[in-house]
Amino acid sequence: MIRRRSLLVASATTAAALTTGGWSRGPDWEALRRSLAGDVVLPGDQDYDVVRSLPLKQFDHVRPRGLVLCETPEDVVESLRFARRYGLHAVPRSGGHSFGGYSTTPGVVIDVSRLNEVALRGGVASVGAGAQLVDVHDKLSAHNTSVATGWCPTVGMGGLTLGGGLGLETRKYGVTSDRLRAAEIVLASGERLWCDQGNHRDLFWALRGGGGGNFGIVTKFEFDPVPAAETTSYTLTWPWRAAAAVFDAWQRWAPFAPDELSAVLSFTTNDAAPGTEHTVVVTGSWLGAAHEVEELLSTLVARVGVSPATHSLVTLPHRQSMMRWFGCENLTVQQCHREGPWPGGTIPRYAFAAARGNFFSRLLPDHAIRRVLAAVDAQRVRGHSRSMDIQALGGACNRVSPHATAFLHRDSLFYAGFSVVIDPNVTEEGRRAAYSWADAAWRTARPYANGHVYQNYIDSRLHNWQHAYYGTNYPRLSAVKRRYDPSGFFRFAQSIR
C-alpha cells in the first residue's frame, strides 16, 4: 500500500484549505493525522484517487471525505472516535471486494490493509484482517500450513472470514470461519475486545458468518491451520451441446464425492456476441494421489456419456497450486496484487461487474436444467463476458449445525452464481443489459433453489436479504447488533439492524 510520509508536507496546505474552506468548522483532519501511526488521505492529495479506488471501477463516483490507512489497532480506535466526534459515516475496508460497493462511503473509509501480519505461533495461524489471500498462502506455506480460503488473490481476510468464506477446501475443512478460534475487534465506542469461545461468545458467534461491517472493525484473527498439502488440479471441457448432460451428471457426482474433492462447473463465454458458444468446464482439485482423482473423473465422464474435448491434470505443492488457482502461476507474489495501490501489482481493475446467485439443496430435474441453460444462453450482447459457476458443497461444510455459527448454509448441495463483466467499454445500455441477463438467469433458477444467498457475494438487488443471507439466524444477529452497536453506527444498505 502507498506510504505517504513523504507527501505530508506537500499536502498540508491543500488539507488545511479543505478543512478551513469548504468544510468550515468541519473535521480536524490534521489533528487526526497527528494522532496516528498510519496516514490520512484527503481529496486533493496526490494519491487520493489511487487510495480510494476499489477493484471495480463502477464505484469510482463515490468520493470519501477522507481515508485512514491504519498502521495499528490503535489507529482504528482513533479513527472511529474521530468519525463519531464529527458525525461522519464510517466504513471498514479490507480488500474492497464488496459487489454492492459497501467498502466505500462519502464519509470516511477506515482501511485495515496494512494490518496484514501473517504468522504461525504455537500452532495457531495469526492473520491480520487486512492480509490478502495471496500473502496468507505464501507466508503460511513456509511452515507447511495453510488456512482454507477463497479463490481471489486480492480478497482481504477481513471480509472473507466475516461472511463465512467459501473456497477450494470448503468440502474438506468447512468455510474459512469454521476454523476461526479468536478475533480482535474495535467497537464503535473505540473499545477493543478479544472474542473467542470464552470471551464475548455471542459476538464471536456473530463474527463467524454474520457479514463484514456490521458489529465493529476486526483487526486480527486466529485460526486453527490446516496442512499445506500437495494438490492435484484438474480441468475437463465439453462443447455446449453436452451442457445439459454434464450439468446433470455433475450435480449427481460432485456434492457426494469424498471430502478431498473440490469441484466447480462453469458455463462460460468471454464474448456473449450472437453466434458464439459457451464452453462447459469442470474444474477443481483433489487432496490426494493423482490416480485417485482420475478414477473419480472417469466416473463423471461415464455418467455424462460424452468424452470431454480436453482433459488435464497437474500436481503441485500447495503454494504453487494456489498461485495457479489465483491465475498468478507466471507471476511473483508481489505481482499477484492489484495494480495501483500495491507497488509491483499487475492485476487490473474491471470497469463493471454484476453478480447474483443461489444456494441449492436439491437436484435439478431435467426440465429445470434446460430452462436454466436457456437463460444462460439468452440475451446475447457483444463484449460481455458471462459465466454461470456452480460450486459443489457438502462434506465438512454441511456437518456443522446451521446455528453453531452465524453461517446458516449447511444443507446445500451447491451454490450457483451468475456473473457478467464488461471491460473496458461500459455504456448505460450495456449496464442495463448486464443486469437484465443476470436478473433473468437468477429468476429462472430461483424456484429450484432453497431461498438463500451467500452473504459474501452481497447482492444489492435482493429485497428479502435478511432471510436470504441469514435465515433463522437473523434475530440472534440483531440481538448481538443491539448489544455491541446499540446506536447502529456501522450501517449500510444491507447491514444488520
C-alpha positions as CSV (number, residue, x, y, z in Angstrom):
1,M,0.0,0.0,0.0
2,I,1.2,3.5,-0.7
3,R,3.1,5.2,2.1
4,R,2.5,8.9,2.5
5,R,5.1,10.3,5.0
6,S,7.0,12.0,2.1
7,L,3.8,13.6,0.9
8,L,2.6,15.1,4.2
9,V,4.4,18.4,3.8
10,A,3.3,18.8,0.2
11,S,-0.4,18.1,1.1
12,A,-0.6,20.1,4.3
13,T,-1.6,23.3,2.6
14,T,-4.2,21.6,0.5
15,A,-5.6,19.7,3.5
16,A,-5.7,22.9,5.5
17,A,-7.6,24.7,2.7
18,L,-10.1,21.9,2.6
19,T,-10.6,21.9,6.3
20,T,-11.0,25.6,6.8
21,G,-12.6,26.4,3.4
22,G,-15.5,24.4,2.1
23,W,-15.7,22.4,5.3
24,S,-15.7,25.3,7.7
25,R,-15.6,24.2,11.3
26,G,-15.6,20.6,10.0
27,P,-13.4,17.6,10.8
28,D,-9.9,18.5,12.0
29,W,-8.1,16.1,9.7
30,E,-4.7,17.4,10.7
31,A,-5.4,16.6,14.3
32,L,-6.3,13.1,13.2
33,R,-3.1,12.8,11.3
34,R,-1.0,13.7,14.3
35,S,-2.7,11.1,16.4
36,L,-2.0,8.2,14.0
37,A,0.9,5.9,13.2
38,G,-0.7,5.5,9.8
39,D,-1.8,8.0,7.2
40,V,-4.8,10.1,6.3
41,V,-5.5,10.7,2.6
42,L,-7.8,13.6,1.6
43,P,-9.3,14.9,-1.7
44,G,-6.6,17.0,-3.4
45,D,-3.8,14.8,-2.1
46,Q,-1.6,13.4,-4.9
47,D,-2.6,9.7,-4.2
48,Y,-6.2,10.2,-3.3
49,D,-7.7,8.7,-6.5
50,V,-5.4,5.6,-6.2
51,V,-6.1,5.0,-2.5
52,R,-9.9,5.4,-2.8
53,S,-10.1,3.0,-5.8
54,L,-11.8,-0.3,-5.5
55,P,-11.4,-3.4,-7.7
56,L,-14.5,-2.4,-9.6
57,K,-14.4,1.0,-11.4
58,Q,-18.2,1.3,-11.2
59,F,-17.9,2.7,-7.7
60,D,-15.4,5.4,-8.7
61,H,-18.1,8.1,-8.4
62,V,-18.0,7.7,-4.6
63,R,-15.6,10.3,-3.2
64,P,-14.8,9.8,0.5
65,R,-14.1,12.9,2.6
66,G,-11.1,11.0,3.9
67,L,-9.4,7.7,4.0
68,V,-7.4,6.4,7.0
69,L,-4.7,3.9,6.3
70,C,-4.4,2.2,9.7
71,E,-1.0,1.0,10.8
72,T,-2.1,-0.3,14.2
73,P,-5.3,-1.3,16.0
74,E,-4.9,2.0,18.0
75,D,-5.3,3.8,14.6
76,V,-8.6,2.1,14.2
77,V,-9.7,3.3,17.7
78,E,-8.7,6.9,16.9
79,S,-10.4,6.8,13.5
80,L,-13.7,5.7,15.0
81,R,-13.5,8.3,17.7
82,F,-12.9,10.9,15.1
83,A,-15.8,9.7,12.9
84,R,-18.2,9.8,15.9
85,R,-17.0,13.2,17.1
86,Y,-17.7,14.8,13.7
87,G,-20.7,12.7,12.7
88,L,-19.0,11.1,9.7
89,H,-20.3,7.9,8.2
90,A,-17.5,5.3,8.5
91,V,-17.0,2.0,6.8
92,P,-14.2,-0.5,7.2
93,R,-12.2,-1.7,4.2
94,S,-10.0,-4.7,3.9
95,G,-9.8,-5.9,0.3
96,G,-12.6,-3.7,-1.0
97,H,-14.4,-6.5,-2.9
98,S,-18.0,-5.8,-2.0
99,F,-20.2,-6.3,-5.1
100,G,-22.5,-3.7,-3.6
101,G,-19.9,-1.1,-3.2
102,Y,-20.2,-1.1,0.6
103,S,-16.5,-0.8,1.1
104,T,-16.6,2.9,0.4
105,T,-18.6,5.9,1.5
106,P,-18.8,9.7,1.1
107,G,-17.8,9.8,4.7
108,V,-14.6,8.2,6.0
109,V,-13.1,4.9,4.9
110,I,-11.1,3.1,7.6
111,D,-8.7,0.9,5.7
112,V,-7.0,-2.0,7.5
113,S,-5.0,-3.3,4.6
114,R,-1.7,-2.5,6.5
115,L,-2.8,-4.7,9.4
116,N,-1.6,-7.7,7.3
117,E,0.7,-9.7,9.5
118,V,0.7,-13.5,8.8
119,A,2.5,-15.7,11.3
120,L,2.4,-19.1,12.9
121,R,2.7,-19.1,16.7
122,G,2.3,-22.2,18.8
123,G,0.5,-24.0,16.1
124,V,-2.0,-21.1,15.6
125,A,-2.2,-19.0,12.5
126,S,-2.3,-15.3,13.4
127,V,-3.6,-13.3,10.4
128,G,-4.3,-9.6,10.2
129,A,-7.7,-8.6,8.9
130,G,-6.0,-6.7,6.0
131,A,-3.9,-9.6,4.8
132,Q,-4.8,-10.6,1.2
133,L,-5.2,-14.3,0.3
134,V,-2.1,-14.5,-1.9
135,D,0.0,-13.3,1.1
136,V,-1.6,-15.7,3.5
137,H,-0.9,-18.7,1.4
138,D,2.6,-17.5,0.6
139,K,3.6,-16.9,4.2
140,L,2.0,-19.9,5.8
141,S,3.3,-22.3,3.2
142,A,6.8,-21.7,4.6
143,H,5.5,-23.5,7.7
144,N,3.8,-26.2,5.7
145,T,0.4,-25.0,6.9
146,S,-2.5,-23.1,5.4
147,V,-5.9,-21.6,6.0
148,A,-8.9,-22.6,3.9
149,T,-9.7,-19.5,1.9
150,G,-11.5,-18.3,-1.2
151,W,-10.4,-18.0,-4.9
152,C,-9.4,-14.4,-5.5
153,P,-5.8,-13.4,-4.5
154,T,-6.6,-9.8,-3.6
155,V,-9.6,-10.5,-1.3
156,G,-8.9,-9.5,2.3
157,M,-9.2,-11.9,5.1
158,G,-11.5,-9.5,7.0
159,G,-14.4,-9.6,4.5
160,L,-13.8,-13.3,3.6
161,T,-13.9,-14.6,7.2
162,L,-16.7,-12.5,8.5
163,G,-19.0,-13.7,5.7
164,G,-18.1,-17.3,6.1
165,G,-15.6,-18.0,3.3
166,L,-16.3,-20.5,0.5
167,G,-13.3,-21.8,-1.4
168,L,-11.3,-24.7,-2.7
169,E,-11.1,-26.6,0.6
170,T,-14.6,-25.9,1.9
171,R,-15.7,-29.6,1.4
172,K,-12.6,-30.8,3.3
173,Y,-12.3,-28.2,6.1
174,G,-15.5,-26.2,6.1
175,V,-15.8,-22.5,5.4
176,T,-13.0,-20.2,6.5
177,S,-14.8,-19.0,9.6
178,D,-15.3,-22.7,10.8
179,R,-11.5,-22.7,11.7
180,L,-11.6,-19.3,13.4
181,R,-10.6,-19.6,17.1
182,A,-10.4,-15.9,18.1
183,A,-10.7,-12.4,16.7
184,E,-9.9,-8.9,17.9
185,I,-12.5,-6.2,17.1
186,V,-12.8,-2.5,17.8
187,L,-16.4,-1.4,18.6
188,A,-17.9,2.0,17.5
189,S,-17.2,3.2,21.0
190,G,-13.5,2.6,20.5
191,E,-13.4,-0.3,22.9
192,R,-11.1,-3.2,21.8
193,L,-12.4,-6.7,22.5
194,W,-10.9,-10.1,22.2
195,C,-13.6,-12.6,21.2
196,D,-13.4,-16.4,21.4
197,Q,-15.5,-19.2,22.9
198,G,-14.8,-17.9,26.4
199,N,-14.9,-14.1,25.8
200,H,-17.9,-12.3,24.3
201,R,-19.1,-15.6,23.0
202,D,-22.2,-14.1,21.4
203,L,-20.1,-11.7,19.3
204,F,-17.7,-14.5,18.4
205,W,-20.7,-16.5,17.1
206,A,-21.8,-13.5,15.0
207,L,-18.3,-12.9,13.6
208,R,-18.3,-16.4,12.0
209,G,-20.6,-15.7,9.1
210,G,-22.6,-12.6,10.2
211,G,-21.0,-10.5,7.4
212,G,-18.5,-7.6,7.4
213,G,-19.1,-4.1,8.5
214,N,-21.9,-5.0,11.0
215,F,-20.6,-5.0,14.5
216,G,-17.2,-3.3,14.5
217,I,-13.8,-3.3,12.8
218,V,-11.9,-6.6,13.1
219,T,-8.2,-6.1,13.2
220,K,-6.8,-9.7,13.7
221,F,-7.9,-13.3,13.5
222,E,-6.5,-16.5,14.9
223,F,-7.2,-19.7,13.0
224,D,-6.6,-23.4,13.5
225,P,-4.5,-24.0,10.4
226,V,-4.7,-26.9,8.0
227,P,-1.9,-28.8,6.2
228,A,-0.5,-27.2,3.1
229,A,-0.9,-30.4,1.2
230,E,0.2,-31.3,-2.3
231,T,-2.8,-30.8,-4.6
232,T,-3.8,-32.3,-8.0
233,S,-5.8,-29.8,-10.1
234,Y,-8.0,-31.0,-13.0
235,T,-9.8,-29.4,-15.9
236,L,-12.2,-31.0,-18.3
237,T,-14.1,-29.2,-21.1
238,W,-17.1,-30.1,-23.3
239,P,-18.9,-28.3,-26.1
240,W,-22.1,-26.5,-25.4
241,R,-24.2,-29.3,-27.0
242,A,-23.2,-31.5,-24.0
243,A,-24.2,-28.9,-21.4
244,A,-27.3,-30.5,-20.1
245,A,-25.7,-33.9,-19.8
246,V,-22.7,-32.5,-18.0
247,F,-24.9,-30.5,-15.6
248,D,-27.0,-33.5,-14.6
249,A,-24.0,-35.8,-14.2
250,W,-22.0,-33.3,-12.3
251,Q,-24.8,-32.5,-9.8
252,R,-25.1,-36.2,-9.0
253,W,-21.4,-36.6,-8.6
254,A,-19.6,-33.6,-7.1
255,P,-21.6,-32.9,-3.9
256,F,-21.4,-36.6,-2.9
257,A,-17.7,-37.2,-3.7
258,P,-15.1,-37.7,-0.9
259,D,-14.4,-34.5,1.1
260,E,-10.9,-34.2,-0.6
261,L,-12.5,-33.2,-3.9
262,S,-13.4,-29.6,-4.8
263,A,-15.4,-29.2,-8.0
264,V,-16.8,-26.3,-10.0
265,L,-19.0,-26.5,-13.1
266,S,-18.9,-23.4,-15.3
267,F,-20.8,-22.4,-18.5
268,T,-18.7,-19.5,-19.7
269,T,-18.1,-17.2,-22.7
270,N,-15.6,-14.4,-23.0
271,D,-17.8,-12.7,-25.5
272,A,-21.5,-13.1,-25.5
273,A,-22.0,-11.9,-29.0
274,P,-24.7,-13.6,-31.0
275,G,-23.5,-16.8,-32.6
276,T,-20.7,-17.5,-30.1
277,E,-20.8,-20.7,-28.0
278,H,-20.3,-21.1,-24.2
279,T,-17.7,-23.6,-23.1
280,V,-18.6,-26.2,-20.5
281,V,-15.8,-26.5,-17.9
282,V,-15.5,-28.9,-14.9
283,T,-12.5,-27.9,-12.8
284,G,-11.3,-28.5,-9.2
285,S,-8.7,-30.0,-7.0
286,W,-8.0,-33.2,-5.1
287,L,-6.1,-33.5,-1.9
288,G,-4.6,-36.9,-2.5
289,A,-2.9,-39.1,-5.1
290,A,-3.4,-38.3,-8.8
291,H,-4.6,-41.8,-9.7
292,E,-7.5,-41.4,-7.2
293,V,-8.9,-38.4,-8.8
294,E,-8.5,-40.0,-12.2
295,E,-10.8,-42.7,-11.0
296,L,-13.4,-40.2,-9.8
297,L,-13.2,-38.3,-13.1
298,S,-13.8,-41.5,-15.0
299,T,-17.0,-42.0,-13.1
300,L,-18.1,-38.5,-14.1
301,V,-17.3,-38.9,-17.7
302,A,-19.2,-42.2,-17.8
303,R,-22.2,-40.5,-16.4
304,V,-22.0,-37.7,-19.0
305,G,-21.9,-40.2,-21.8
306,V,-19.8,-37.9,-23.9
307,S,-16.0,-37.7,-23.9
308,P,-14.5,-34.4,-22.9
309,A,-12.9,-32.3,-25.6
310,T,-9.9,-31.6,-23.3
311,H,-8.7,-33.3,-20.1
312,S,-5.8,-32.1,-18.0
313,L,-4.3,-32.8,-14.6
314,V,-1.4,-31.2,-12.8
315,T,0.0,-32.0,-9.3
316,L,1.8,-29.2,-7.5
317,P,2.9,-28.2,-3.9
318,H,0.3,-26.2,-2.1
319,R,1.8,-22.7,-2.7
320,Q,2.3,-23.2,-6.4
321,S,-1.2,-24.8,-6.7
322,M,-2.8,-21.7,-5.1
323,M,-0.8,-19.4,-7.3
324,R,-2.2,-21.3,-10.3
325,W,-5.8,-21.1,-9.0
326,F,-5.3,-17.3,-8.4
327,G,-4.3,-17.0,-12.1
328,C,-0.8,-16.0,-11.0
329,E,1.3,-19.1,-11.9
330,N,3.6,-17.0,-14.1
331,L,3.7,-14.0,-11.6
332,T,5.6,-13.3,-8.4
333,V,3.6,-12.8,-5.2
334,Q,4.2,-9.1,-5.4
335,Q,2.8,-9.0,-9.0
336,C,-0.2,-11.0,-7.8
337,H,-1.8,-7.9,-6.3
338,R,-3.9,-5.2,-7.7
339,E,-2.2,-2.5,-9.8
340,G,-2.2,1.0,-8.3
341,P,-2.1,0.8,-4.5
342,W,0.3,-2.1,-4.3
343,P,3.8,-1.5,-5.8
344,G,4.5,-4.0,-8.4
345,G,0.9,-5.2,-8.6
346,T,-0.3,-6.2,-12.0
347,I,-3.9,-7.4,-11.5
348,P,-6.2,-4.9,-13.3
349,R,-9.4,-3.3,-12.1
350,Y,-12.6,-4.2,-14.0
351,A,-14.8,-1.5,-15.4
352,F,-18.1,-3.2,-14.4
353,A,-19.4,-6.4,-13.0
354,A,-22.8,-7.8,-11.9
355,A,-23.4,-11.0,-10.0
356,R,-26.3,-12.9,-8.5
357,G,-26.6,-16.4,-7.0
358,N,-28.5,-19.0,-5.1
359,F,-27.8,-22.0,-2.8
360,F,-29.4,-25.3,-3.9
361,S,-30.4,-28.1,-1.5
362,R,-31.9,-30.5,-4.1
363,L,-31.0,-31.8,-7.5
364,L,-32.5,-30.0,-10.5
365,P,-34.8,-32.1,-12.7
366,D,-34.1,-32.3,-16.5
367,H,-36.7,-29.6,-17.4
368,A,-35.1,-27.2,-14.8
369,I,-31.6,-27.7,-16.2
370,R,-32.8,-26.9,-19.7
371,R,-34.6,-23.8,-18.6
372,V,-31.6,-22.5,-16.7
373,L,-29.2,-23.2,-19.6
374,A,-31.6,-21.5,-22.0
375,A,-31.5,-18.4,-19.7
376,V,-27.7,-18.5,-19.6
377,D,-27.6,-18.6,-23.4
378,A,-30.1,-15.8,-23.9
379,Q,-29.9,-12.0,-24.3
380,R,-26.7,-12.0,-26.3
381,V,-24.6,-8.8,-26.1
382,R,-21.2,-8.4,-27.8
383,G,-18.3,-7.6,-25.5
384,H,-19.9,-9.1,-22.4
385,S,-18.0,-11.8,-20.5
386,R,-20.6,-14.1,-18.9
387,S,-20.5,-17.2,-16.7
388,M,-22.6,-19.4,-14.6
389,D,-20.3,-21.0,-12.0
390,I,-21.6,-23.8,-9.7
391,Q,-19.5,-24.8,-6.7
392,A,-20.0,-28.2,-5.1
393,L,-20.7,-28.1,-1.3
394,G,-21.5,-30.9,1.1
395,G,-18.7,-32.6,3.0
396,A,-17.3,-30.9,6.2
397,C,-19.2,-27.7,5.5
398,N,-22.6,-29.5,5.9
399,R,-21.6,-31.4,9.0
400,V,-21.8,-28.2,11.1
401,S,-25.1,-27.2,12.6
402,P,-26.7,-24.2,10.8
403,H,-26.9,-22.4,14.2
404,A,-23.5,-23.3,15.6
405,T,-22.2,-20.2,13.8
406,A,-23.9,-17.3,12.0
407,F,-23.2,-19.1,8.7
408,L,-26.5,-20.7,8.1
409,H,-25.9,-22.5,4.8
410,R,-25.3,-26.1,5.9
411,D,-27.7,-28.1,3.8
412,S,-26.7,-27.1,0.3
413,L,-25.5,-29.3,-2.5
414,F,-24.0,-26.4,-4.4
415,Y,-24.0,-22.7,-5.0
416,A,-24.7,-21.3,-8.5
417,G,-23.6,-17.8,-9.4
418,F,-24.4,-15.8,-12.5
419,S,-21.8,-13.1,-13.3
420,V,-21.2,-10.7,-16.1
421,V,-18.1,-8.5,-16.7
422,I,-17.9,-5.5,-19.1
423,D,-14.4,-4.2,-19.7
424,P,-13.2,-1.7,-20.8
425,N,-16.1,0.0,-22.7
426,V,-19.1,0.4,-20.5
427,T,-22.3,2.2,-21.6
428,E,-25.5,2.7,-19.7
429,E,-27.2,0.4,-22.2
430,G,-24.5,-2.2,-21.5
431,R,-25.1,-2.0,-17.8
432,R,-28.9,-2.4,-18.3
433,A,-28.3,-5.4,-20.5
434,A,-25.9,-7.0,-18.0
435,Y,-28.4,-6.6,-15.1
436,S,-31.2,-7.8,-17.3
437,W,-29.3,-11.0,-18.2
438,A,-28.2,-11.7,-14.6
439,D,-31.7,-11.0,-13.2
440,A,-33.4,-13.2,-15.8
441,A,-31.0,-16.1,-15.2
442,W,-31.2,-15.7,-11.4
443,R,-35.0,-15.6,-11.5
444,T,-35.2,-18.7,-13.8
445,A,-33.1,-20.7,-11.3
446,R,-34.7,-19.3,-8.1
447,P,-37.7,-21.7,-8.0
448,Y,-35.4,-24.6,-7.7
449,A,-33.1,-23.0,-5.1
450,N,-33.5,-23.1,-1.3
451,G,-34.1,-19.3,-0.9
452,H,-30.7,-18.5,0.5
453,V,-27.8,-16.4,-0.9
454,Y,-24.1,-16.3,0.0
455,Q,-23.6,-13.1,2.0
456,N,-20.0,-12.6,0.7
457,Y,-21.5,-12.3,-2.8
458,I,-23.6,-9.5,-1.5
459,D,-26.4,-8.6,-3.8
460,S,-27.8,-5.0,-3.6
461,R,-30.8,-6.1,-5.7
462,L,-32.1,-8.5,-3.2
463,H,-35.3,-7.5,-1.4
464,N,-35.5,-10.0,1.4
465,W,-31.8,-10.1,2.1
466,Q,-32.2,-10.7,5.8
467,H,-33.7,-14.2,5.1
468,A,-31.5,-14.8,2.1
469,Y,-28.2,-14.3,3.9
470,Y,-29.1,-15.3,7.5
471,G,-32.4,-17.1,7.6
472,T,-33.4,-18.1,11.2
473,N,-30.1,-16.8,12.5
474,Y,-31.1,-13.2,11.8
475,P,-33.0,-12.5,15.1
476,R,-29.9,-13.6,17.1
477,L,-27.7,-11.4,14.9
478,S,-30.0,-8.5,15.5
479,A,-29.7,-9.1,19.3
480,V,-25.9,-9.1,19.0
481,K,-26.0,-5.9,17.0
482,R,-28.1,-4.1,19.6
483,R,-25.7,-5.2,22.4
484,Y,-22.4,-4.2,20.7
485,D,-23.5,-1.4,18.4
486,P,-26.6,0.0,20.1
487,S,-26.6,3.2,18.1
488,G,-26.3,1.5,14.7
489,F,-23.1,3.3,14.0
490,F,-22.0,0.7,11.5
491,R,-24.6,0.8,8.8
492,F,-25.1,0.3,5.1
493,A,-28.0,-0.7,2.8
494,Q,-27.9,-4.3,4.0
495,S,-26.4,-4.0,7.4
496,I,-27.9,-6.0,10.3
497,R,-30.3,-3.9,12.3
